[in-house]
């Protein structure tokens, strides 16, 4: 692993826990409060059925970390049940503004502050349906919004990890080539193998056994708080 200049950091499972996912009833209640919408009674059941069906399709693809975005599931449901939603993006933003986000792990937040103070440029690089203002609010509430020089979010890009275009967006946000970026996250497919194939260094956050499929030059740590030890070994001093 080369000594990095930029830390690209995943969110859920790495910096935070898992937040709640909106179900059909929650979504219908939010959408009925928006101007110009007409939401049929069967919308909740239709949305939940669409989600189950697309989840099965996603699993059949065989690629971990790949799933149909919320906006696509919402659009399919609106079409299936004949709902009227003038602006799907506005509707999606309203749902996730009303829904609590994941809670940031205090130990991970402390580790991030330490890593940022060491001189690393930090980029949040996450698959998420939540709009950027919602994610920024979460980071701000945890006292770590200022740690990030840029946010690269799949919901904003319209592209999810492990699509190579996502990692290209990370390099643009970081302002440097892939070989100077260390990607850290908890999903082997999207946060380790994908970035590694793009030319980045990678560290997988996993409290369990090391996955057999990982190349030897991808390190593992049980928690983000242990990342500083890896960097110190490379000569990037994190005090």
Secondary structure, 3 states (H helix, E strand, C coil): CCCCCEEEECCECCCECCCCCCCHHHHHHHHCCCCCCECCCCHHHHHHHHHHHHHHHHHHHCCCCCCCCHHHHHHHHHHHHCCECCCHHHHHHHHHHHCCCCCECHHHHHHHHHHHHCCCEEEEEECCCCCHHHHHHHHHHCCCHHHCCEEEEHHHHCCCCCCHHHHHHHHHHHCCCHHHEEEEECCHHHHHHHHHHHCCEEEEECCCCCCCCCCCCCEEECCHHHHHHHHHHCCCCCC
